């Protein structure tokens, strides 16, 4: 699926390309794809729906008798996920967030986690990011996990447009997972992995802006930082520093706010950890 958020385009572009590539006569199984899940948000170029102001990626499992976003979530929860052997949700950073091109998976020793990480390795994004259970509620992936469906999701820099290399990565990645599942012939050809990270993928728990102003980061994506290190500053309109934003832990910068203008409570940065095999 793609278009859960209306300002994320990589999956929207990749899915029709995947569809055009496939020959149903040579497939062993079904590949069910939705290029835009959240049409109201897509048409208004917004993260949340302009109709009920809900974020579809925080609304699962939804409500069949609720508002439009709740009904979309319930339809996906009831009709799309239960028959699935594997689920992939194609996301990116959208307008507000800058995130490296990655594949996120369930980090767990049980069968669901092992199927998920196998799919992530086959997908082949430069960055693998594992999330220990329990997942934050309301997501497409939390809904899939509740129904025992192995699952993945993507991120990419976004920014209100789709970079062709990210579209290519998502296109290749979905076909790689289809090959892993023997839906189509061939062996997965994943891209080289540069980083394997593990941590809470809940971007809502990012380092938040304590005040409004003009934010400028002083670190880059995938930089290693230490607790207390200055990640950036918030200034007033005369260029005076109002506050410094500091790392809340040692780790790797996995998300930075793209937009300079910030309000109180906006997510500015998120830090995660290297995967360390025991």
GUBAFI-328982 format. One record per atom (N, C-alpha, C): residue in three letters; x, y negated, z negated. Coordinates in steps of 0.05 Angstrom, whole numbers, padded with zeros to 5 digits, always signed. Layout:
BEGIN
ALAXYZ...
//
This chain:
BEGIN
UNK+00017+00024+00000UNK+00000+00000+00000UNK+00017-00025+00000UNK+00006-00047+00010UNK+00020-00073+00009UNK-00002-00094+00005UNK+00007-00119+00002UNK-00012-00141-00001UNK-00027-00141-00026UNK-00016-00128-00048UNK-00029-00130-00074UNK-00028-00159-00083UNK-00005-00172-00078UNK-00003-00201-00081UNK-00004-00214-00054UNK-00018-00237-00052UNK-00023-00249-00026UNK+00000-00264-00014UNK+00023-00267-00029UNK+00045-00282-00018UNK+00070-00264-00014UNK+00065-00238-00009UNK+00086-00219-00005UNK+00082-00205+00021UNK+00101-00207+00040UNK+00096-00200+00068UNK+00111-00176+00078UNK+00132-00167+00064UNK+00149-00146+00075UNK+00133-00121+00081UNK+00116-00112+00062UNK+00100-00088+00066UNK+00078-00092+00087UNK+00067-00117+00088UNK+00046-00123+00107UNK+00057-00119+00136UNK+00082-00127+00140UNK+00095-00124+00166UNK+00104-00095+00171UNK+00114-00082+00151UNK+00125-00055+00154UNK+00104-00034+00161UNK+00081-00036+00148UNK+00061-00015+00150UNK+00051-00011+00179UNK+00044-00032+00194UNK+00036-00027+00222UNK+00059-00015+00239UNK+00084-00023+00233UNK+00106-00010+00247UNK+00108+00019+00242UNK+00104+00026+00216UNK+00105+00055+00209UNK+00082+00070+00224UNK+00059+00058+00224UNK+00035+00070+00237UNK+00041+00075+00267UNK+00053+00055+00280UNK+00058+00058+00308UNK+00079+00079+00314UNK+00096+00085+00295UNK+00118+00104+00298UNK+00108+00133+00297UNK+00086+00137+00283UNK+00078+00165+00277UNK+00061+00177+00298UNK+00064+00203+00302UNK+00047+00219+00319UNK+00032+00239+00302UNK+00006+00236+00298UNK-00009+00254+00280UNK-00007+00283+00288UNK-00002+00289+00313UNK+00000+00316+00322UNK+00024+00330+00311UNK+00045+00315+00303UNK+00069+00327+00293UNK+00072+00326+00263UNK+00051+00316+00250UNK+00053+00312+00221UNK+00041+00336+00206UNK+00052+00341+00183UNK+00042+00362+00165UNK+00033+00348+00139UNK+00009+00337+00140UNK-00001+00322+00117UNK-00013+00296+00126UNK-00019+00279+00107UNK-00033+00254+00112UNK-00017+00231+00100UNK-00013+00210+00116UNK-00001+00185+00106UNK-00023+00164+00107UNK-00032+00155+00084UNK-00054+00136+00082UNK-00042+00109+00074UNK-00046+00088+00091UNK-00033+00063+00087UNK-00053+00040+00087UNK-00049+00021+00069UNK-00066-00003+00067UNK-00047-00028+00070UNK-00048-00042+00092UNK-00030-00064+00096UNK-00035-00088+00078UNK-00061-00093+00071UNK-00068-00115+00053UNK-00090-00105+00034UNK-00082-00101+00009UNK-00102-00093-00011UNK-00119-00116-00021UNK-00107-00140-00023UNK-00120-00162-00035UNK-00125-00184-00014UNK-00146-00181+00001UNK-00151-00199+00024UNK-00156-00228+00014UNK-00171-00233-00007UNK-00175-00261-00015UNK-00148-00275-00022UNK-00130-00261-00037UNK-00104-00273-00043UNK-00087-00276-00019UNK-00088-00257+00000UNK-00072-00258+00024UNK-00081-00282+00041UNK-00107-00286+00044UNK-00117-00308+00061UNK-00111-00335+00049UNK-00108-00337+00022UNK-00102-00362+00009UNK-00073-00366+00002UNK-00056-00345+00009UNK-00027-00346+00005UNK-00022-00350-00025UNK-00035-00335-00042UNK-00031-00337-00071UNK-00026-00310-00083UNK-00014-00311-00107UNK-00008-00286-00121UNK-00034-00274-00133UNK-00051-00291-00142UNK-00077-00282-00154UNK-00100-00290-00135UNK-00123-00278-00140UNK-00146-00283-00123UNK-00157-00311-00128UNK-00163-00326-00107UNK-00176-00353-00111UNK-00205-00351-00120UNK-00216-00326-00118UNK-00245-00323-00125UNK-00249-00320-00155UNK-00233-00302-00168UNK-00237-00297-00196UNK-00211-00303-00212UNK-00190-00312-00198UNK-00165-00320-00210UNK-00151-00297-00225UNK-00157-00272-00217UNK-00144-00249-00229UNK-00121-00239-00212UNK-00101-00228-00225UNK-00078-00216-00212UNK-00084-00187-00209UNK-00086-00177-00184UNK-00093-00149-00179UNK-00074-00130-00192UNK-00048-00138-00193UNK-00028-00120-00205UNK-00028-00121-00236UNK-00048-00133-00248UNK-00051-00133-00277UNK-00079-00124-00284UNK-00094-00114-00265UNK-00123-00110-00269UNK-00131-00080-00269UNK-00113-00062-00263UNK-00120-00033-00262UNK-00125-00022-00290UNK-00144-00004-00292UNK-00158+00011-00271UNK-00182-00003-00259UNK-00188-00027-00268UNK-00209-00042-00255UNK-00237-00036-00266UNK-00257-00047-00252UNK-00285-00044-00261UNK-00302-00044-00236UNK-00317-00023-00231UNK-00334-00021-00207UNK-00356-00041-00207UNK-00363-00052-00231UNK-00384-00072-00232UNK-00374-00100-00239UNK-00348-00103-00237UNK-00335-00128-00245UNK-00333-00148-00222UNK-00314-00166-00225UNK-00309-00186-00204UNK-00294-00173-00180UNK-00289-00188-00159UNK-00278-00177-00135UNK-00251-00163-00140UNK-00233-00175-00155UNK-00207-00163-00161UNK-00210-00137-00177UNK-00228-00138-00196UNK-00233-00114-00213UNK-00244-00091-00196UNK-00261-00098-00176UNK-00273-00078-00159UNK-00252-00066-00140UNK-00234-00083-00129UNK-00213-00073-00112UNK-00196-00053-00128UNK-00188-00061-00152UNK-00172-00043-00169UNK-00186-00017-00174UNK-00211-00018-00179UNK-00226+00007-00185UNK-00228+00025-00161UNK-00231+00013-00137UNK-00233+00029-00113UNK-00206+00043-00108UNK-00184+00029-00111UNK-00158+00041-00108UNK-00153+00063-00129UNK-00162+00058-00154UNK-00158+00077-00176UNK-00175+00102-00171UNK-00199+00099-00161UNK-00218+00121-00159UNK-00215+00137-00133UNK-00208+00122-00111UNK-00210+00135-00084UNK-00183+00139-00071UNK-00163+00122-00076UNK-00138+00124-00062UNK-00118+00141-00078UNK-00115+00136-00103UNK-00094+00149-00119UNK-00100+00179-00126UNK-00124+00187-00133UNK-00128+00215-00142UNK-00119+00236-00122UNK-00124+00233-00096UNK-00115+00255-00078UNK-00086+00254-00070UNK-00071+00233-00080UNK-00044+00229-00070UNK-00024+00248-00083UNK-00005+00257-00067UNK+00018+00272-00077UNK+00041+00253-00084UNK+00040+00229-00072UNK+00061+00209-00078UNK+00049+00182-00070UNK+00057+00162-00085UNK+00046+00135-00080UNK+00069+00115-00080UNK+00069+00096-00060UNK+00089+00075-00058UNK+00074+00048-00055UNK+00081+00029-00073UNK+00069+00003-00071UNK+00091-00017-00063UNK+00087-00030-00040UNK+00107-00047-00028UNK+00103-00076-00038UNK+00121-00085-00055UNK+00120-00113-00066UNK+00146-00128-00058UNK+00146-00154-00064UNK+00170-00170-00064UNK+00166-00193-00084UNK+00186-00211-00085UNK+00185-00233-00104UNK+00164-00254-00099UNK+00153-00254-00075UNK+00133-00274-00068UNK+00145-00302-00068UNK+00128-00322-00072UNK+00136-00350-00071UNK+00153-00358-00095UNK+00148-00347-00119UNK+00159-00358-00143UNK+00185-00345-00152UNK+00189-00319-00146UNK+00211-00304-00158UNK+00231-00294-00137UNK+00256-00294-00145UNK+00277-00283-00128UNK+00287-00257-00141UNK+00284-00235-00127UNK+00290-00208-00137UNK+00306-00194-00115UNK+00326-00179-00122UNK+00341-00164-00102UNK+00324-00142-00089UNK+00331-00134-00065UNK+00317-00112-00052UNK+00322-00087-00067UNK+00300-00075-00077UNK+00303-00052-00095UNK+00279-00033-00092UNK+00284-00009-00103UNK+00263+00011-00106UNK+00260+00017-00136UNK+00236+00014-00146UNK+00231+00019-00175UNK+00218+00046-00178UNK+00227+00061-00199UNK+00217+00088-00203UNK+00211+00092-00233UNK+00198+00115-00239UNK+00192+00123-00266UNK+00216+00137-00278UNK+00228+00126-00299UNK+00252+00138-00311UNK+00243+00156-00334UNK+00242+00182-00328UNK+00232+00201-00348UNK+00242+00229-00341UNK+00247+00245-00362UNK+00258+00272-00357UNK+00236+00292-00349UNK+00211+00285-00351UNK+00189+00303-00343UNK+00186+00305-00313UNK+00169+00323-00304UNK+00165+00327-00275UNK+00158+00302-00260UNK+00141+00285-00272UNK+00133+00260-00258UNK+00157+00242-00253UNK+00174+00240-00274UNK+00198+00223-00271UNK+00218+00235-00251UNK+00221+00261-00252UNK+00240+00274-00233UNK+00231+00271-00204UNK+00205+00274-00199UNK+00195+00270-00172UNK+00198+00241-00164UNK+00194+00222-00183UNK+00196+00194-00177UNK+00225+00186-00169UNK+00245+00195-00185UNK+00273+00188-00179UNK+00282+00201-00154UNK+00273+00225-00148UNK+00280+00238-00123UNK+00269+00222-00099UNK+00245+00212-00102UNK+00234+00195-00081UNK+00249+00169-00078UNK+00258+00157-00101UNK+00273+00132-00100UNK+00299+00136-00086UNK+00313+00158-00091UNK+00338+00163-00078UNK+00334+00168-00048UNK+00312+00182-00041UNK+00307+00186-00012UNK+00299+00160+00001UNK+00284+00143-00012UNK+00275+00117-00001UNK+00300+00101+00008UNK+00319+00097-00010UNK+00345+00087-00001UNK+00348+00057-00001UNK+00337+00043-00021UNK+00342+00014-00024UNK+00369+00010-00037UNK+00382-00014-00034UNK+00408-00018-00046UNK+00408-00016-00077UNK+00386-00024-00089UNK+00384-00023-00118UNK+00362-00004-00127UNK+00369+00015-00145UNK+00349+00032-00158UNK+00345+00021-00186UNK+00319+00018-00194UNK+00312+00007-00220UNK+00292+00025-00233UNK+00301+00039-00254UNK+00284+00058-00268UNK+00270+00046-00292UNK+00245+00053-00297UNK+00230+00042-00319UNK+00220+00065-00338UNK+00231+00065-00362UNK+00222+00085-00381UNK+00192+00083-00388UNK+00180+00105-00395UNK+00152+00105-00404UNK+00151+00095-00432UNK+00128+00084-00441UNK+00104+00079-00424UNK+00107+00053-00408UNK+00095+00054-00384UNK+00095+00030-00367UNK+00076+00009-00378UNK+00081-00016-00371UNK+00063-00037-00378UNK+00036-00031-00365UNK+00014-00037-00379UNK-00013-00030-00368UNK-00021-00049-00346UNK-00042-00041-00331UNK-00054-00058-00311UNK-00043-00057-00283UNK-00021-00042-00280UNK-00007-00040-00254UNK-00017-00018-00237UNK-00011-00019-00211UNK-00017+00003-00194UNK-00002+00028-00203UNK+00023+00024-00212UNK+00039+00047-00221UNK+00029+00059-00247UNK+00020+00042-00265UNK+00009+00053-00290UNK-00016+00069-00285UNK-00032+00060-00265UNK-00056+00075-00257UNK-00048+00102-00244UNK-00027+00101-00228UNK-00018+00126-00215UNK-00007+00146-00237UNK+00008+00136-00255UNK+00019+00153-00276UNK-00003+00165-00293UNK-00024+00149-00299UNK-00047+00159-00314UNK-00060+00183-00300UNK-00057+00184-00274UNK-00069+00205-00258UNK-00048+00226-00248UNK-00025+00224-00261UNK-00003+00244-00256UNK+00006+00244-00227UNK+00007+00220-00215UNK+00016+00217-00188UNK+00044+00205-00189UNK+00065+00218-00178UNK+00092+00206-00177UNK+00091+00181-00159UNK+00107+00161-00166UNK+00103+00136-00153UNK+00128+00119-00153UNK+00129+00100-00134UNK+00150+00081-00131UNK+00139+00054-00124UNK+00155+00033-00128UNK+00147+00007-00118UNK+00173-00007-00108UNK+00170-00026-00091UNK+00192-00041-00081UNK+00192-00070-00091UNK+00215-00083-00089UNK+00217-00112-00092UNK+00237-00121-00071UNK+00236-00147-00065UNK+00254-00159-00046UNK+00254-00189-00051UNK+00273-00205-00040UNK+00274-00233-00047UNK+00248-00249-00040UNK+00234-00241-00019UNK+00209-00256-00013UNK+00215-00285-00007UNK+00200-00302-00020UNK+00203-00331-00015UNK+00183-00343+00004UNK+00162-00328+00009UNK+00141-00338+00027UNK+00145-00329+00056UNK+00165-00312+00060UNK+00170-00300+00087UNK+00183-00273+00083UNK+00183-00258+00104UNK+00195-00231+00103UNK+00221-00230+00119UNK+00243-00225+00106UNK+00269-00221+00121UNK+00267-00195+00137UNK+00277-00196+00161UNK+00275-00172+00178UNK+00290-00148+00166UNK+00312-00153+00152UNK+00326-00131+00140UNK+00310-00117+00118UNK+00295-00133+00103UNK+00278-00121+00082UNK+00255-00106+00094UNK+00243-00116+00116UNK+00222-00101+00130UNK+00233-00075+00140UNK+00258-00076+00151UNK+00271-00051+00161UNK+00275-00031+00138UNK+00284-00042+00115UNK+00289-00025+00092UNK+00263-00011+00083UNK+00241-00026+00082UNK+00215-00014+00073UNK+00205+00006+00094UNK+00208-00001+00120UNK+00200+00017+00142UNK+00216+00043+00140UNK+00242+00041+00138UNK+00259+00066+00136UNK+00252+00081+00110UNK+00248+00066+00088UNK+00244+00079+00062UNK+00219+00096+00061UNK+00197+00085+00072UNK+00172+00100+00072UNK+00175+00125+00089UNK+00187+00123+00112UNK+00191+00146+00129UNK+00210+00166+00116UNK+00230+00156+00101UNK+00248+00174+00087UNK+00233+00191+00066UNK+00215+00178+00052UNK+00199+00193+00032UNK+00181+00213+00046UNK+00169+00205+00069UNK+00152+00223+00084UNK+00168+00248+00093UNK+00194+00243+00100UNK+00211+00266+00108UNK+00217+00283+00083UNK+00222+00271+00060UNK+00227+00286+00036UNK+00204+00304+00029UNK+00179+00295+00035UNK+00155+00310+00029UNK+00147+00329+00051UNK+00164+00330+00072UNK+00158+00347+00096UNK+00133+00339+00110UNK+00125+00314+00108UNK+00102+00305+00124UNK+00111+00301+00153UNK+00135+00291+00157UNK+00146+00289+00183UNK+00174+00303+00183UNK+00183+00310+00207UNK+00208+00325+00210UNK+00232+00306+00205UNK+00253+00318+00197UNK+00278+00303+00193UNK+00287+00301+00165UNK+00312+00293+00161UNK+00323+00289+00135UNK+00324+00259+00128UNK+00319+00252+00103UNK+00321+00224+00096UNK+00349+00213+00101UNK+00350+00188+00110UNK+00375+00174+00115UNK+00376+00149+00098UNK+00380+00152+00072UNK+00379+00128+00054UNK+00402+00109+00058UNK+00397+00084+00053UNK+00419+00064+00052UNK+00437+00069+00028UNK+00462+00060+00029UNK+00479+00063+00006UNK+00469+00048-00018UNK+00471+00060-00041UNK+00462+00048-00066UNK+00485+00031-00078UNK+00480+00006-00085UNK+00500-00011-00097UNK+00497-00013-00127UNK+00472-00010-00137UNK+00467-00012-00166UNK+00446+00008-00174UNK+00450+00021-00197UNK+00430+00037-00209UNK+00425+00026-00237UNK+00401+00015-00241UNK+00394+00000-00265UNK+00370+00014-00279UNK+00368+00009-00305UNK+00346+00020-00321UNK+00337-00001-00341UNK+00311-00005-00344UNK+00301-00023-00363UNK+00272-00029-00359UNK+00261-00044-00378UNK+00233-00052-00376UNK+00228-00069-00351UNK+00211-00059-00334UNK+00206-00074-00309UNK+00183-00095-00312UNK+00175-00101-00336UNK+00153-00119-00340UNK+00163-00148-00338UNK+00160-00160-00314UNK+00170-00187-00309UNK+00154-00207-00326UNK+00131-00200-00336UNK+00116-00217-00354UNK+00131-00222-00380UNK+00150-00204-00386UNK+00166-00207-00411UNK+00193-00219-00405UNK+00194-00235-00384UNK+00219-00249-00376UNK+00226-00271-00397UNK+00249-00283-00393UNK+00256-00307-00409UNK+00239-00330-00398UNK+00223-00342-00416UNK+00203-00361-00408UNK+00212-00390-00412UNK+00201-00408-00396UNK+00208-00436-00399UNK+00195-00447-00424UNK+00211-00459-00443UNK+00200-00470-00467UNK+00188-00498-00463UNK+00194-00510-00440UNK+00185-00537-00433UNK+00182-00539-00403UNK+00168-00559-00394UNK+00166-00564-00366UNK+00190-00581-00357UNK+00194-00581-00330UNK+00215-00597-00319UNK+00226-00585-00294UNK+00251-00591-00288UNK+00265-00582-00263UNK+00286-00561-00271UNK+00281-00536-00262UNK+00299-00514-00270UNK+00320-00509-00248UNK+00345-00507-00257UNK+00366-00499-00238UNK+00382-00477-00251UNK+00383-00454-00238UNK+00398-00431-00249UNK+00428-00435-00244UNK+00444-00424-00262UNK+00473-00425-00260UNK+00485-00398-00256UNK+00468-00378-00252UNK+00477-00351-00247UNK+00463-00341-00222UNK+00472-00318-00211UNK+00460-00307-00188UNK+00448-00280-00193UNK+00432-00270-00175UNK+00420-00243-00177UNK+00443-00222-00179UNK+00439-00203-00197UNK+00457-00181-00202UNK+00483-00189-00215UNK+00484-00214-00224UNK+00507-00222-00241UNK+00506-00208-00268UNK+00529-00201-00279UNK+00531-00191-00306UNK+00533-00215-00325UNK+00516-00215-00346UNK+00515-00236-00365UNK+00517-00225-00394UNK+00524-00242-00412UNK+00526-00234-00440UNK+00505-00250-00456UNK+00497-00239-00479UNK+00477-00252-00496UNK+00486-00279-00504UNK+00469-00299-00500UNK+00475-00326-00507UNK+00487-00342-00485UNK+00494-00329-00463UNK+00506-00344-00440UNK+00485-00362-00427UNK+00493-00385-00419UNK+00475-00404-00406UNK+00468-00394-00378UNK+00442-00390-00373UNK+00433-00381-00347UNK+00424-00403-00329UNK+00419-00426-00341UNK+00410-00449-00326UNK+00400-00471-00344UNK+00391-00493-00332UNK+00381-00515-00348UNK+00354-00525-00337UNK+00339-00538-00355UNK+00315-00552-00348UNK+00320-00581-00353UNK+00317-00598-00332UNK+00322-00626-00333UNK+00296-00642-00330UNK+00296-00667-00339UNK+00274-00685-00333UNK+00278-00698-00306UNK+00260-00715-00298UNK+00262-00727-00271UNK+00284-00747-00267UNK+00298-00754-00290UNK+00321-00772-00288UNK+00347-00756-00289UNK+00345-00729-00289UNK+00369-00713-00289UNK+00380-00707-00316UNK+00367-00714-00337UNK+00376-00709-00364UNK+00368-00681-00372UNK+00388-00666-00383UNK+00382-00639-00392UNK+00364-00639-00416UNK+00341-00626-00413UNK+00322-00623-00435UNK+00329-00599-00452UNK+00335-00576-00439UNK+00342-00552-00453UNK+00359-00534-00436UNK+00375-00518-00448UNK+00390-00497-00435UNK+00376-00470-00438UNK+00376-00454-00417UNK+00363-00428-00418UNK+00386-00407-00421UNK+00384-00391-00442UNK+00406-00373-00449UNK+00397-00344-00447UNK+00415-00326-00441UNK+00410-00298-00440UNK+00402-00287-00467UNK+00381-00270-00467UNK+00372-00258-00492UNK+00385-00231-00498UNK+00402-00222-00480UNK+00415-00196-00483UNK+00438-00194-00463UNK+00457-00176-00468UNK+00476-00169-00447UNK+00462-00154-00424UNK+00472-00157-00400UNK+00460-00141-00379UNK+00464-00153-00351UNK+00446-00145-00333UNK+00447-00152-00305UNK+00422-00170-00298UNK+00427-00192-00285UNK+00404-00209-00277UNK+00389-00196-00254UNK+00364-00189-00259UNK+00348-00176-00239UNK+00327-00194-00227UNK+00321-00216-00240UNK+00301-00235-00229UNK+00308-00264-00238UNK+00305-00282-00219UNK+00308-00311-00225UNK+00284-00326-00212UNK+00275-00346-00226UNK+00254-00362-00214UNK+00265-00377-00190UNK+00249-00377-00168UNK+00258-00390-00144UNK+00250-00420-00144UNK+00226-00426-00153UNK+00216-00453-00153UNK+00229-00470-00175UNK+00237-00494-00168UNK+00251-00511-00187UNK+00232-00523-00208UNK+00208-00532-00199UNK+00189-00544-00217UNK+00177-00522-00235UNK+00179-00526-00261UNK+00169-00506-00280UNK+00151-00518-00301UNK+00133-00502-00311UNK+00116-00509-00333UNK+00121-00491-00357UNK+00112-00499-00380UNK+00116-00482-00404UNK+00104-00454-00399UNK+00120-00434-00405UNK+00111-00406-00402UNK+00118-00393-00376UNK+00129-00408-00356UNK+00137-00396-00331UNK+00161-00378-00335UNK+00161-00354-00322UNK+00183-00336-00324UNK+00207-00348-00308UNK+00230-00348-00321UNK+00254-00360-00309UNK+00275-00339-00301UNK+00278-00319-00318UNK+00299-00299-00313UNK+00291-00273-00327UNK+00301-00251-00316UNK+00297-00225-00329UNK+00323-00210-00328UNK+00331-00196-00350UNK+00356-00182-00351UNK+00351-00153-00357UNK+00365-00136-00343UNK+00362-00107-00347UNK+00390-00095-00351UNK+00391-00068-00351UNK+00416-00055-00359UNK+00425-00035-00337UNK+00451-00029-00338UNK+00462-00008-00321UNK+00451+00019-00330UNK+00446+00037-00311UNK+00440+00064-00317UNK+00465+00078-00327UNK+00463+00091-00350UNK+00486+00105-00361UNK+00477+00134-00366UNK+00488+00152-00349UNK+00480+00180-00351UNK+00492+00193-00375UNK+00476+00208-00390UNK+00485+00222-00415UNK+00490+00251-00408
//
